[in-house]
Amino acid sequence: MIDLRSDTVTRPTPAMYEAMCAAPVGDDVWGDDPTVNAFEQAVAEQTGKQAALLFPSGTQSNLVALMAHCQRGDEYIVGQQAHTYCYEGGGAAVLGSIQPQPVENAADGSLPLEKIRAAVKADDFHFARTRLLALENTIGGKVLPHAYTQEATALAREYGLATHLDGARLFNAAAATDTPLRALCQPFDSVSLCFSKGLGAPIGSVLVGSRELIERARRWRKVTGGGMRQSGIIAAACWHALEHHLPSLADDHRRAKTLARGLANLPGVTVTSQATNMVFADFPQRHAAPLAAWLGEHDILIDLLHSARLVTHRDIRDADIDKVIAVMQAYFNHHD
Ligand SMILES: *Cc1c(COP(=O)(O)O)cnc(C)c1O
């Protein structure tokens, strides 16, 4: 199968399985898992933060970060298109009693500074207390400009707001801009990183921040059911990915570019965006269902019906990209 639906579909490599098998483990709820402890310390160091905490998912890592920053009745400013706001079941409101204050994202994924400024509430008991600014990098594959994150977080500090970054794909941003991870994390109080996206681990996200914030997060992780036992096997997979899989992100980005070029040459197809490992394209609506079926017959999985988002990842090779374009071209040769 050539699966371009997401970079979450990668399978562990034999070497990753070996690392998982060899990992010394203990009960991490008791703080006894040596692999988790060492991995968390390594991630804290790489991101330039005091402490780190391993989670089973990025959704839980983001939720717990919001709960560690905000109290009941607080609000967080977040992008209208942000994952935490759109795609996490409204967890901050449902489970955290935190009110989201969405702000329309600009085309580059940023939240315009004047809109952030306008969204901050006065200290008045009629209003929720504005407490946190949450950004996302990459967003829709796009890398937030570094100067922008500096300005936005400085603005947040001016209003006494904490700052969180949903960095599910921050490794892609680092690879695309050749910037150290710690520089991308530096402006933020907390950052959530996913190892189960482009990095290719089966499970695992990490929240980084100050020691104090991570201790509050540890409590909320337990409350939300994220305290895990011999989770060293997960940490070992993530650590293996961190040590061995970063270089291949540049290949994913190159393949996404090739894919975008190929798609743009197909009749009626418009590439609306290509950045890092993501391609967004508009397909003629009447072709979406039959084309998806045709691709399926050729062992190609693309979600054309919902949002035509094509994502490259470790389990996609150069030849796969060529095949996808050829199979699509063959479809259009017989349909107009
Ligand atoms: C995938 C993703 C998450 C959540 O990660 P899960 O591990 O799937 O819960 C959060 N934010 C962004 C931007 C993501 O792409």
The ligand as a Gaussian input file, in Angstrom:
#p B3LYP/6-31G(d) Opt

LIG

0 1
 C       -1.317000      14.721000      15.265000
 C       -1.374000      16.054000      15.862000
 C       -1.709000      16.215000      17.207000
 C       -2.196000      15.111000      18.094000
 O       -1.471000      13.977000      18.077000
 P       -2.129000      12.542000      18.358000
 O       -0.940000      11.784000      18.799000
 O       -2.696000      12.097000      17.062000
 O       -3.157000      12.678000      19.436000
 C       -1.671000      17.496000      17.717000
 N       -1.370000      18.548000      16.950000
 C       -1.066000      18.430000      15.651000
 C       -0.725000      19.644000      14.868000
 C       -1.066000      17.178000      15.063000
 O       -0.763000      17.071000      13.765000

